[in-house]
Amino acid sequence: MRFKESEILELKRSTSELKEALIAISAILNKHQRGELYFGIKNDGTVVGQMISDKTLRDIAKTIGDHIEPEIFPVIQNVNLRGKECIHVTFHGNEAPYYAYGRAYTRVGDSNRQLSAKEVENIILQKNKDRLRWDNKVCDTANLADISSQKLKSFIKNSGLSYRNKENSLDKLGLLSKGQLLNTAVILFANNPEKYFPNAKLRCAVFGRTDTAYIVDRQEYTGDLFYLINSAETYILEHIDIGMRLDGLVRVDVPEIDRDAFREAIINAFCHRDYFEYDSVNIAIFKDRLEIRSPGSLFGGLTIKQITNEMVSKRRNELIAEMFHRVHFVEKWGRGISLILSKEPTAVFKEVAGLFVTTFQRKKYIGDETEAEKLSMKTLSKRQGSESVEGVSEGVSEGVNDLLIYIANNPGERIPEISKKTGVPAKTLERWIRALRELGKIEFRGSSKTGGYFEK
């Protein structure tokens, strides 16, 4: 038999190299969880043997016990190899990281390298990933009565499975543990998930400038993750510009930011967020950009460079990701970032104060109104429920058109009142109203003190 050092085998000439031997044991355990070591064999494989007594074996066992943490229980034997006495040590352990003399090492070929603090952290995270996961924990405050049959039936149907009853369906999906609901079951299918998880929430806001000083609109939503994802998508579509193109004779709406791209970012935000954090997923629409903010930095030691250049992913919430995959919200290959960049190449990903932020650039506004003014009018007019007013020329500026929509839904208001509600300056409103009156679209009714504007 020829002895040769490897990633799981260490050779030492004698117990005079005991300290180096312990470093090798810890390195092998951190890399492979098991290995073996011989005393009495040179590192070139030559069997030289050594003097051995009962005390020798006890000293090896004691030194290992004193200087390797966590504790391991090796098997230490006196063996005869080619007529020479040697010591054979076999060891195993699943509690990495292991430390020798207070430091952690890893095995690289037949040598040992000290681990960095980041590498040690990643080993700890990997070891505890199931213990640290939020999505597979039991929600001991909820029970089957809290689960919506309608939501569950719809999901089961879309997953291509058959529905028998709540318990059977949740069990098939792996969302029960000893008959108890897991957090994933509750946040996806409960009638009121926010009752158990206050962070089952979405916050959305529109800002009239490139900072947060001027709020045009603000909304909060609570509910299951599917509802929140759809609410986020709808909110964005209601507050960004929608253009059009012709597909034959059919008009097709074209959002200024690709819909598939920002929907993917929304899904990623809810799928990969840190649910131990109290914060919600936040949508912020500025005049120049859209930001989708998710609590929690990248998972598993990933960097922005790795997810954008190497297109790799690690999932913080494996069970939630699995449920999303069943209804084709995500792919198991983790192509989300690649899809976003293929649709919106200028999208930017960053980590800020424990948040993962996806930013999409908005297209430039056209017209003589300020962007804040147009955004204010657009938000207010859309809130009234009207998409357009028949008869307004496409050549009329967007602000004028939106003002006509607003007046049609709020007849009899005067300029000061409109300005107060919309945030558009009175002088701008005067200019728009003058244009509408010249077009014959509106008229002033009543006295100069009590009258207001009406659509003709």
Protein Blocks (a to p, Z undefined) as FASTA:
>chain_A
ZZdddfkbccdfblklmmmmmmmmmmmmmmnopacddehiafkopagbjaddfklmmmmm
mmmmmmgccddddddddddeehiacdddddddfkbccdeehiacddehjaccdddfklmm
mmmmmmmmmmmpmklpccfkbcfklpcfklmmmmmmmnopacfbfmlmmmmnopagehia
cfklmmmmgmblmlmmmklccdddddfbfbfkbcfbdcddeddfklmmmmmmmmmmmmcc
cddddehjaccdddfbdfklmmmmmmmmmmmmcfkbmbdcdddddfkbccdddehidehh
iafklmmmnopacdfblmlmmmmmmnopacfklpmmmmmmmmmmmbccddeehiacdddd
ddddedjbdfklmmmmmmmmmmnopabdehiafkbcfklmmmmmmmmmmghiafklmmmm
nopafklmmmmmmmmmmnopaccedjfklgccddZZ
